[in-house]
Amino acid sequence: MAEHNMAYVAFDTSKLHNAVAIAEAGRAGEVRYLGEFENTPVATAKLIRRLAAKHGALSCCYEAGPTGYGLYRQIKRLGQDCIVVAPSLIPRKPGKRVKTNRLDALSLAKQLRAGDLTAVWVPDERHEAVRELIRARGASVVDWRAKCQQVSSMLLRLGRHYPAKKTWGKAHMAWLAGQKLEHLEQRIALEERLVAVRQARESKTTRLAVRTAASGSAWSRASSSLRVSSRALSRTSSLAEAASPSALTRSSTADRRMKARRIASCRR
């Protein structure tokens, strides 16, 4: 009886509006498009309460995407079932090229009722917050590398080549600071780019690495079930340490010592 009273609601989400379709229970149940609603907590709550008052239990779904998991959590707090669907696992008819919000919502509602959709795992809010920190850490590393490449490209155009192999350590930074360029404009450009490199490394990469490691430690203590993601955080902070100039210098020194020991052993 509960299955007969259930309605299946599908959302095609976007930044400002959600296209909503509903499929009533049973193979012959009506499938209709309800229209587009504002993508706000107030509008969503009003819609869910209205549909629940009419149909009783609701089973909702929407595709995983850039809008995140806020809609999922709100529907669950309202006491209704919801899944976030893996877009790559949604059955598609071959040759179907017409794609609109209305058609997508109707198709999702039918497939939800038929049980053809595959749900993705939805992280809790703390887990998602840690993911954001990891993304920020990764973005800062990409930003730092891009700024380093800008400096290297400029010097390559000017025919300036760093003689050693290890770059972006203390020795390399000292070499860069000691470059005497002919024109004032070139000196200003190089100086500004070096400032950008230092800011990206110190203000973003190093600071975020420390905070990422601290967050990983607190997070792993809070729940032992999250150790896999905590290890990912530890690897991320290790990458930050490895990318720091002091780590590069230590690595270079260790390499030289190892080579010296190998040469000495061969001479013996």
C-alpha positions as CSV (number, residue, x, y, z in Angstrom):
1,M,0.0,0.0,0.0
2,A,2.8,2.4,0.8
3,E,4.4,1.6,-2.6
4,H,1.1,2.4,-4.3
5,N,0.9,5.8,-2.6
6,M,4.6,6.7,-3.3
7,A,5.4,9.3,-6.0
8,Y,8.7,9.6,-7.8
9,V,10.1,13.1,-8.1
10,A,13.0,14.0,-10.4
11,F,15.0,17.3,-10.4
12,D,17.0,18.6,-13.3
13,T,19.1,21.0,-11.3
14,S,20.8,24.2,-12.4
15,K,22.2,27.3,-10.7
16,L,18.9,29.3,-10.5
17,H,16.1,26.9,-11.3
18,N,15.2,23.2,-11.0
19,A,13.1,21.5,-13.6
20,V,10.8,19.0,-11.8
21,A,8.9,16.0,-13.0
22,I,6.8,13.5,-11.1
23,A,5.9,9.8,-11.8
24,E,3.0,8.2,-9.9
25,A,3.5,4.7,-8.6
26,G,2.6,1.7,-10.8
27,R,3.5,0.9,-14.4
28,A,0.4,2.8,-15.6
29,G,1.0,5.7,-13.3
30,E,0.9,9.2,-14.8
31,V,4.2,10.9,-15.6
32,R,4.0,14.7,-15.9
33,Y,6.2,17.7,-15.9
34,L,5.6,20.1,-13.0
35,G,7.6,23.0,-14.3
36,E,10.6,25.0,-13.2
37,F,11.0,26.2,-9.6
38,E,13.5,28.5,-8.0
39,N,16.6,26.7,-6.7
40,T,16.3,28.1,-3.2
41,P,15.7,26.3,0.1
42,V,12.3,28.1,0.6
43,A,10.9,27.1,-2.8
44,T,12.2,23.6,-2.6
45,A,10.7,23.1,0.9
46,K,7.3,24.4,-0.3
47,L,7.3,22.1,-3.3
48,I,8.3,19.0,-1.3
49,R,5.7,19.7,1.4
50,R,3.0,20.2,-1.2
51,L,3.8,17.0,-3.0
52,A,4.1,15.0,0.3
53,A,0.7,16.3,1.4
54,K,-0.9,15.0,-1.8
55,H,1.0,11.7,-2.4
56,G,2.3,10.7,1.0
57,A,5.8,9.3,0.6
58,L,8.2,10.7,-2.0
59,S,11.3,9.2,-3.6
60,C,13.4,12.0,-5.2
61,C,16.5,12.0,-7.3
62,Y,18.8,14.3,-9.3
63,E,22.0,14.0,-11.2
64,A,25.3,14.6,-9.4
65,G,26.8,17.8,-10.6
66,P,28.1,21.3,-9.8
67,T,25.2,22.1,-7.5
68,G,26.5,19.8,-4.9
69,Y,24.6,17.9,-2.2
70,G,22.5,20.7,-0.6
71,L,19.3,19.6,-2.3
72,Y,19.8,16.0,-1.1
73,R,20.4,17.0,2.5
74,Q,17.3,19.3,2.5
75,I,15.0,16.7,1.1
76,K,16.3,14.2,3.7
77,R,15.7,16.7,6.5
78,L,12.2,17.1,5.3
79,G,11.7,13.3,5.9
80,Q,11.6,12.2,2.3
81,D,13.9,9.7,0.4
82,C,16.4,11.0,-2.1
83,I,19.3,9.7,-4.1
84,V,22.0,11.5,-6.1
85,V,22.4,9.7,-9.5
86,A,25.7,8.9,-11.2
87,P,25.3,10.7,-14.6
88,S,27.6,8.2,-16.4
89,L,25.4,5.3,-15.4
90,I,22.1,6.7,-16.5
91,P,20.6,4.5,-19.3
92,R,20.4,6.4,-22.6
93,K,18.6,5.5,-25.7
94,P,21.0,5.3,-28.7
95,G,20.5,8.1,-31.2
96,K,18.6,10.4,-28.9
97,R,20.0,13.9,-29.4
98,V,17.3,16.2,-28.2
99,K,18.1,17.3,-24.7
100,T,16.1,19.8,-22.6
101,N,15.5,20.3,-18.9
102,R,11.9,19.1,-19.3
103,L,12.9,15.9,-21.1
104,D,15.7,15.2,-18.7
105,A,13.4,15.5,-15.7
106,L,10.7,13.3,-17.2
107,S,13.2,10.7,-18.2
108,L,14.7,10.7,-14.7
109,A,11.3,10.3,-13.1
110,K,10.5,7.3,-15.2
111,Q,13.8,5.6,-14.6
112,L,13.6,6.3,-10.9
113,R,10.3,4.5,-10.7
114,A,11.6,1.6,-12.8
115,G,14.7,1.3,-10.5
116,D,17.1,1.8,-13.3
117,L,19.2,4.5,-11.6
118,T,22.5,4.0,-9.8
119,A,23.1,6.2,-6.7
120,V,26.4,7.7,-5.8
121,W,27.8,7.9,-2.2
122,V,26.9,11.2,-0.6
123,P,29.5,12.5,1.9
124,D,28.5,14.2,5.1
125,E,29.1,17.9,5.5
126,R,32.5,17.5,7.3
127,H,33.8,15.1,4.6
128,E,32.7,17.5,1.9
129,A,34.5,20.4,3.8
130,V,37.7,18.4,3.8
131,R,37.3,17.7,0.1
132,E,37.1,21.5,-0.5
133,L,40.3,22.0,1.5
134,I,42.0,19.4,-0.6
135,R,40.8,21.1,-3.8
136,A,42.1,24.4,-2.5
137,R,45.4,22.8,-1.8
138,G,45.6,21.3,-5.2
139,A,44.6,24.6,-6.9
140,S,47.3,26.5,-5.0
141,V,50.0,24.0,-6.2
142,V,48.8,24.4,-9.8
143,D,48.9,28.2,-9.3
144,W,52.4,28.1,-8.0
145,R,53.7,25.9,-10.8
146,A,52.1,28.2,-13.4
147,K,53.8,31.2,-11.9
148,C,57.1,29.4,-11.9
149,Q,56.6,28.5,-15.5
150,Q,56.0,32.2,-16.4
151,V,59.4,33.1,-14.9
152,S,61.2,30.2,-16.7
153,S,59.6,31.1,-20.0
154,M,60.6,34.8,-19.7
155,L,64.2,33.9,-19.0
156,L,64.2,31.4,-21.8
157,R,63.1,34.2,-24.2
158,L,66.0,36.3,-22.9
159,G,68.5,33.5,-23.3
160,R,69.1,33.1,-19.6
161,H,69.7,29.5,-18.5
162,Y,70.1,28.2,-15.0
163,P,73.3,26.1,-15.0
164,A,72.2,23.6,-12.2
165,K,69.6,20.9,-12.5
166,K,67.6,21.5,-9.3
167,T,65.3,24.5,-9.7
168,W,63.2,26.6,-7.3
169,G,65.4,26.0,-4.3
170,K,67.4,28.6,-2.4
171,A,70.3,28.5,-4.9
172,H,67.9,29.0,-7.8
173,M,66.1,31.8,-6.2
174,A,69.4,33.5,-5.4
175,W,70.4,33.1,-9.1
176,L,67.1,34.6,-10.2
177,A,67.4,37.6,-7.9
178,G,70.9,38.2,-9.2
179,Q,69.9,38.5,-12.8
180,K,70.9,41.8,-14.4
181,L,68.6,42.7,-17.2
182,E,69.2,45.4,-19.7
183,H,65.9,47.2,-19.8
184,L,63.9,48.6,-16.9
185,E,60.7,47.1,-18.1
186,Q,62.3,43.6,-18.1
187,R,63.6,44.1,-14.6
188,I,60.1,45.2,-13.4
189,A,58.4,42.2,-15.1
190,L,60.9,39.7,-13.6
191,E,60.6,41.2,-10.2
192,E,56.8,41.1,-10.3
193,R,56.8,37.5,-11.4
194,L,59.2,36.5,-8.7
195,V,57.0,38.2,-6.1
196,A,54.0,36.2,-7.4
197,V,56.0,33.0,-7.1
198,R,57.0,33.7,-3.5
199,Q,53.4,34.7,-2.6
200,A,52.0,31.6,-4.2
201,R,54.5,29.3,-2.5
202,E,54.5,30.9,1.0
203,S,51.0,32.4,1.3
204,K,49.1,29.6,-0.4
205,T,51.0,26.3,-0.8
206,T,52.8,26.2,2.5
207,R,50.0,27.7,4.6
208,L,47.3,25.4,3.1
209,A,49.6,22.4,3.5
210,V,49.9,23.0,7.2
211,R,46.2,23.5,7.6
212,T,45.5,20.5,5.5
213,A,47.7,18.3,7.7
214,A,46.1,19.8,10.9
215,S,42.6,19.1,9.5
216,G,43.6,15.5,8.6
217,S,44.9,14.8,12.1
218,A,41.7,16.2,13.7
219,W,39.5,14.4,11.2
220,S,41.2,11.0,11.7
221,R,40.8,11.4,15.5
222,A,37.1,12.2,15.1
223,S,36.2,9.1,13.2
224,S,38.2,5.9,12.4
225,S,36.0,5.2,9.4
226,L,37.5,8.1,7.6
227,R,41.1,6.9,7.6
228,V,41.3,6.5,3.8
229,S,40.5,10.1,3.2
230,S,42.8,11.1,6.1
231,R,45.7,9.2,4.4
232,A,44.9,11.2,1.2
233,L,45.2,14.4,3.3
234,S,48.6,13.2,4.6
235,R,49.8,12.5,1.1
236,T,48.7,16.0,0.1
237,S,50.6,17.6,2.9
238,S,53.6,15.5,2.1
239,L,53.5,16.8,-1.5
240,A,53.5,20.3,-0.1
241,E,56.5,19.6,2.0
242,A,58.3,18.0,-1.0
243,A,57.5,21.1,-3.1
244,S,59.0,23.6,-0.6
245,P,62.4,25.1,-1.2
246,S,63.9,23.6,2.0
247,A,62.8,20.2,1.0
248,L,64.3,20.6,-2.5
249,T,67.5,21.7,-0.9
250,R,67.6,18.8,1.5
251,S,66.8,16.4,-1.4
252,S,69.6,17.9,-3.5
253,T,72.1,17.6,-0.6
254,A,71.1,14.0,0.0
255,D,71.5,13.2,-3.7
256,R,75.0,14.7,-3.7
257,R,76.0,12.7,-0.6
258,M,74.7,9.5,-2.1
259,K,76.6,10.0,-5.3
260,A,79.8,10.8,-3.3
261,R,79.4,7.6,-1.4
262,R,78.9,5.6,-4.6
263,I,82.0,7.1,-6.2
264,A,84.1,6.4,-3.0
265,S,82.9,2.8,-2.9
266,C,83.8,2.3,-6.6
267,R,87.3,3.6,-6.0
268,R,87.8,1.2,-3.2
